Amino acid sequence: MEFRAAFIGTGRVAWTLGDAFVDVGYFIHFASNRTEEPLKKFAEEFMVDEISTNIKDISKFASKFQVCIIAVPDSAIKEVADTLAGLPLNFKTTLFMHLSGSKTSAELASLKKMGAMTGSFHIPQSFPSRKAIRLWDLPVCIEASSVKAEKMMLQFAKRLKLKPICIKPELKIYYHLAAVFASNFFPVIIADSMKMFEKAGGKEKDYFKIFTPIIATTIQNIIENGPENSVSGVISRKDFGTLQEHLNALSYDGSSQEQLLTYIRLSEETAKMLGINLKIVPNKTEEEGK
Ligand SMILES: NC(=O)c1ccc[n+]([C@@H]2O[C@H](COP(=O)([O-])OP(=O)(O)OC[C@H]3O[C@@H](n4cnc5c(N)ncnc54)[C@H](OP(=O)(O)O)[C@@H]3O)[C@@H](O)[C@H]2O)c1
């Protein structure tokens, strides 16, 4: 099936999707954005037929598109959906989808009520700017409010050469938590590592020269062997003497309280993952039951 699309919002992800659309031979018939300048640039780049800064103008072109991509910030999705639901559109033959990782198709309830196919289409990748990123082979999480909508989104993903997984609406929050654990906290651990390096007299500019190999190898090991087979170091060796020295150093002058708490929590979690019953008590850390 050939898709003709309408885009609401011409920001970072819209640029990548627009690029992918044109690449596979789809057409963008209509685009809307509140600010004119980025809308015009988007239209020029992707040969969009009709544009308007007034979202309501979409109704003039209702018969010209089969998919409407709501590419606005998460906080604006419901408001945009409610506005669209109040317009004379071809709801029964149109798929409306947003691009959020945390929100579900429930944000588009007003459109579903009008008989539209609805869903969310989340590409777990970072789109830091309007520079288009190549989508081929990237995963996409599809969550739809009906079998018909899911089928259409799968066709759509296949044509864009994305690798889809389908998630039930009520379970999507766990998918989003998986993404948060996969990426959001990792930079915090590296920031703590950098602080320790500075305490050791190291210079920030040297950090990645020294630690890039161990960071990269750890990530590669996790991908290839799973997290439980990628732990090396103090806890896996049950080296509680060194662990105690770490605790002493982190407690020493009170300047590393946050890192101390992180260290304790992560040490206990690491031990649990390795099947070691570790209890951390100041000055007396040992394997429980010994
Ligand atoms: N960026 C990422 O890394 C990333 C990754 C995966 C998924 N996503 C998801 O993709 C969606 C879009 O994110 P984005 O990063 O592309 O956002 P963005 O770059 O901030 O672009 C959002 C666009 O929506 C327009 N907009 C903002 N508020 C609006 C409103 N109330 N009504 C109508 N239009 C509005 C903005 O322009 P005007 O203000 O001029 O209207 C802008 O063109 C979000 O659901 C986000 O969670 C983002």
The ligand as a Gaussian input file, in Angstrom:
#p B3LYP/6-31G(d) Opt

LIG

0 1
 N       14.250000      13.793000      19.960000
 C       14.415000      12.519000      20.316000
 O       15.534000      12.087000      20.601000
 C       13.230000      11.560000      20.331000
 C       13.490000      10.176000      20.292000
 C       12.421000       9.291000      20.218000
 C       11.123000       9.778000      20.236000
 N       10.889000      11.130000      20.324000
 C        9.489000      11.580000      20.338000
 O        9.181000      12.247000      19.123000
 C        8.166000      13.252000      19.355000
 C        8.636000      14.572000      18.816000
 O        9.827000      14.895000      19.482000
 P       10.941000      15.835000      18.811000
 O       12.198000      15.584000      19.576000
 O       10.936000      15.698000      17.331000
 O       10.369000      17.258000      19.232000
 P       10.848000      18.697000      18.744000
 O       12.126000      18.626000      18.001000
 O       10.737000      19.566000      19.940000
 O        9.706000      19.090000      17.704000
 C        8.381000      19.214000      18.094000
 C        7.619000      19.956000      17.010000
 O        6.262000      20.120000      17.452000
 C        5.899000      21.508000      17.359000
 N        5.036000      21.772000      18.540000
 C        5.435000      21.977000      19.822000
 N        4.370000      22.148000      20.623000
 C        3.284000      22.052000      19.830000
 C        1.894000      22.160000      20.068000
 N        1.409000      22.397000      21.303000
 N        1.061000      22.022000      19.028000
 C        1.541000      21.800000      17.790000
 N        2.849000      21.687000      17.490000
 C        3.707000      21.806000      18.512000
 C        7.201000      22.290000      17.400000
 O        7.182000      23.488000      16.665000
 P        6.332000      24.751000      17.080000
 O        6.598000      24.971000      18.532000
 O        6.816000      25.821000      16.175000
 O        4.907000      24.359000      16.793000
 C        8.183000      21.333000      16.717000
 O        8.197000      21.481000      15.316000
 C        7.910000      13.248000      20.874000
 O        6.791000      12.444000      21.158000
 C        9.173000      12.596000      21.438000
 O        8.962000      11.928000      22.675000
 C       11.914000      12.043000      20.362000

